[in-house]
């Protein structure tokens, strides 16, 4: 997404391939990449990926950022003159196999980054207070409270929703790491965010029966603010969603807490 812009007033591909001081050069690349991401946004209040997750976006295979970070730390401590990805896949670090993240896990957990056509299947619209699939117009219905259902709102105010799968499907998936207005987690029943009586029992480590409508600005990839969620809630309200029947959780709160 626009990494060719590195050749214009940021950092060149030659700089990336021939680092003179690996640690400082990689830090500079990450900083410039984050600026590029922000520059692509058409909204002044948009959120970009948090700095540590640009390593995931830059990786051609989009290996899970949390896993890459562990290997990045090993590279950072080394005295190599090789740039990080060359060191990791072909150079001095290709045999490094960390106990906390084995090489097999690193290579297996690659985050899906959708193109324009792929993301259409995850686009939803709000009509008369209900959240509907944009293609089929079927109301969104989250069946299992064991799963995490995540959403992002693009800078063009399009809503995307899907089921999180750690290391495979994250908030960064929907827009391929591009800037967003807000992101988080929600729970919907028959297209409606609503509160219904809930039996607070343990279900797969989570509390709840799945019948409680909730929403939270929780995203490790983007770290959205509560203000950004409020703007999204305003959009929902304008389209008929009754927010009086929605439990709004803060990012640091237990999603299934009372």
Secondary structure as UniProt FT lines:
FT   HELIX           3..7
FT   TURN            8..10
FT   HELIX           13..17
FT   HELIX           22..40
FT   TURN            44..45
FT   HELIX           51..53
FT   HELIX           54..58
FT   TURN            60..61
FT   HELIX           65..77
FT   HELIX           84..89
FT   TURN            92..95
FT   HELIX           103..108
FT   HELIX           116..119
FT   HELIX           120..122
FT   STRAND          123..127
FT   TURN            128..129
FT   STRAND          130..133
FT   TURN            134..136
FT   TURN            145..146
FT   STRAND          149..154
FT   TURN            155..156
FT   STRAND          159..163
FT   TURN            166..168
FT   HELIX           171..174
FT   TURN            175..177
FT   STRAND          180..187
FT   TURN            190..191
FT   STRAND          202..203
FT   TURN            204..205
FT   STRAND          206..207
FT   STRAND          214..216
FT   TURN            220..222
FT   HELIX           226..238
FT   TURN            239..240
FT   HELIX           243..245
FT   STRAND          247..249
FT   TURN            251..252
FT   TURN            255..256
//
